[in-house]
Amino acid sequence: MLSVQSDIFFMQQALAEAQRAYESGEVPVGAVVVCEGRIIARAHNQTERLSDVTAHAEILALTAASSYLGSKYLPACTLYVTLEPCVMCAGALAWAQLGKLVYGASDEKRGFMLYGGKALLHPKTRVEIGVLEEEAVRLLQNFFRTKRAKN
């Protein structure tokens, strides 16, 4: 069982991925997948770079983790992501049978909690909300403020 300190450390790693997205002009969302206390996958949004609407941080991290483990199922894994997953990503997490989801900021417009909540995830997936929320929100707000200023 991971401690609160571990959750903070791993969310900081997800925030570092979100910063990479920010610096490359992507919506700053980052994710890491942890298994047995080790990061096995890292990703950030790449929808612009790949011209792919499905290239969300969560999807890319799940793909990398599945490849690393050689399994499409991730019941022993925790996904740390800076922003609440959308419905598409929640569906992927359900299919992967993710053990635990930890996210920072809630997404009040497109987050999965608005469209069915935990019922969209695998029944055994545990959820923790709000880890380093302020940092995640600040990064997102700065990104969109900068975008609006350029337009």
Protein Blocks (a to p, Z undefined) as FASTA:
>chain_A
ZZfklmmmmmmmmmmmmmmmmmnopacddddddeehiafbdcddfklmnopaklcfklmm
mmmmmmmnopabffkbccddfbdcdfklmmmmmmnopabdcdfbdcfklgmklnnpjmlp
cfklccdehiaklmmmmmmmmmmmmmmmmZZ
